[in-house]
Amino acid sequence: MKIDKILPVFPFTSLLWILSCFRGCLGSNFEAFILKTLTMIIGIPKEIKNNENRVALTPAGAAELVKNNHEVFIQKHAGIGSGFSDNDYVTAGAKILETIELIYEVSEMIIKVKEPIESEYGLIKNNQIIFTYFHFASSEVLTRAMIKSKAICLAYETVELDDKSLPLLIPMSEVAGRMSVQEGAKYLEKTFGGRGVLLGGVPGVYPAKVLILGGGIVGTEAAKMAAGLGADVTILDVSLKRMRYLNDIMPANVKTQMSNDFNIREMVPTHDLIIGAVLIPGTKAPSLITRDMLASMKPGTVIVDVAVDQGGCIETTHPTTHDDPTFLVDGVIHYCVANMPGAVPRTSTIALTNATLPYAVKIANKGWKSACRDDIALKKGLNIVNGEVFYKGVADAFNLKYSDSDIAL
Ligand SMILES: NC(=O)c1ccc[n+]([C@@H]2O[C@H](COP(=O)([O-])OP(=O)(O)OC[C@H]3O[C@@H](n4cnc5c(N)ncnc54)[C@H](O)[C@@H]3O)[C@@H](O)[C@H]2O)c1
């Protein structure tokens, strides 16, 4: 194991150093060719944030990286919460390391799910690539710790395609959107405090009415699930373009309506399940359902405010946890769990890694600099590199110096 730890690191880093000295003479094609043949050591720690059962790589993902000549180390039991045993990873060609310390010590790239927590800060090394969700703007402590670490922090949440979509956030919105109906249906049951209404009704009994605020990724997935169960669904959005699209693709039991205060006030008293799925990027979600509207709702109505992570689109929303997911205001059940995908870690792990793996392979094959030069979407994921902040939103949030990532590439 000791030789395993040391040998692969030495030739990789020294070759990179030699290459960087001769970059001008060798030309970028030759450099890319050499980089492609090199092994990267990739480490997958077990997530230690409270109630986090996802893992950053599936055995299938490990096999793909190994096939590309990389070495993959998984911390013992890292996949257990998502239903993957150590043996599944070993069969895929990965190696198991006992402790998180060893994973950080041997790896050139760490792939994670959640941002590092305080006990991990000291394990992160100068020049180590950390590819994970960071959400830097919500934590100055984390931002300063990563600046101090001099690591290369590539954040899932800011990888952005030309059409402005966020490919590494979409899978979690898909999970939360579908789950919102499942949770809503559960809390509509009498034993959970709801109105005692079955979403699809039965022959001779009307189906439940579901109102969805926002017809983006979450809203669309929620509408598909609710419609599939036979509910009477209405999606409210402010984008006519989006509503035209939804109108074209949705079944007949899904209607669209313009989102405004007048329409919302009129609709909330007649609906059984309300799903909050609004997003205005970079700002707090607007309070579309105000406190006074709750009095007009039927007792046992259920609100699932998926947008809670952006402050929520219901005035009475506050974040809850899987341990205690709901609270009651004026007889209306509020479900406001800020990390809904955490309840279905196996599905979420596979969905997340389906999206992250192609980028991980690119980084491992080309090195982070070439990968970011060649892929503008990935380049937008560069948040902090060697102590410099390359993402404007993060620099602005904490009054830090912002540098253009081109200077690092
Ligand atoms: N709680 C969780 O576990 C969890 C998980 C994933 C995503 N989310 C959150 O869910 C929210 C929605 O995410 P998404 O990926 O669907 O976003 P999205 O950008 O795909 O969709 C947002 C939609 O809201 C619409 N909108 C904006 N203003 C509106 C208004 N006033 N009325 C009605 N619609 C309006 C937009 O036109 C857009 O169609 C985000 O806040 C996201 O962070 C939460």
The ligand as an ORCA input file, in Angstrom:
! r2SCAN-3c Opt
* xyz 0 1
  N     -35.393     21.590     -1.157
  C     -34.568     20.889     -1.921
  O     -34.059     19.831     -1.517
  C     -34.273     21.356     -3.307
  C     -33.657     20.485     -4.231
  C     -33.460     20.947     -5.533
  C     -33.833     22.252     -5.887
  N     -34.397     23.070     -4.940
  C     -34.844     24.442     -5.226
  O     -36.051     24.432     -5.986
  C     -36.197     25.707     -6.613
  C     -36.597     25.532     -8.071
  O     -35.508     24.973     -8.784
  P     -35.590     24.676    -10.350
  O     -34.375     23.902    -10.688
  O     -36.923     24.155    -10.721
  O     -35.451     26.149    -10.965
  P     -35.790     26.592    -12.450
  O     -34.988     27.804    -12.731
  O     -35.693     25.432    -13.381
  O     -37.339     27.001    -12.384
  C     -37.817     28.123    -11.700
  C     -39.099     28.576    -12.366
  O     -39.690     29.608    -11.563
  C     -40.338     30.493    -12.447
  N     -40.687     31.727    -11.759
  C     -39.896     32.802    -11.490
  N     -40.639     33.739    -10.847
  C     -41.891     33.233    -10.700
  C     -43.103     33.725    -10.112
  N     -43.163     34.936     -9.550
  N     -44.197     32.926    -10.162
  C     -44.157     31.705    -10.721
  N     -43.046     31.199    -11.306
  C     -41.932     31.951    -11.290
  C     -39.320     30.641    -13.573
  O     -39.918     31.215    -14.734
  C     -38.882     29.189    -13.769
  O     -39.687     28.539    -14.734
  C     -34.829     26.395     -6.414
  O     -34.921     27.289     -5.329
  C     -33.906     25.258     -6.080
  O     -32.770     25.681     -5.338
  C     -34.612     22.636     -3.664
*
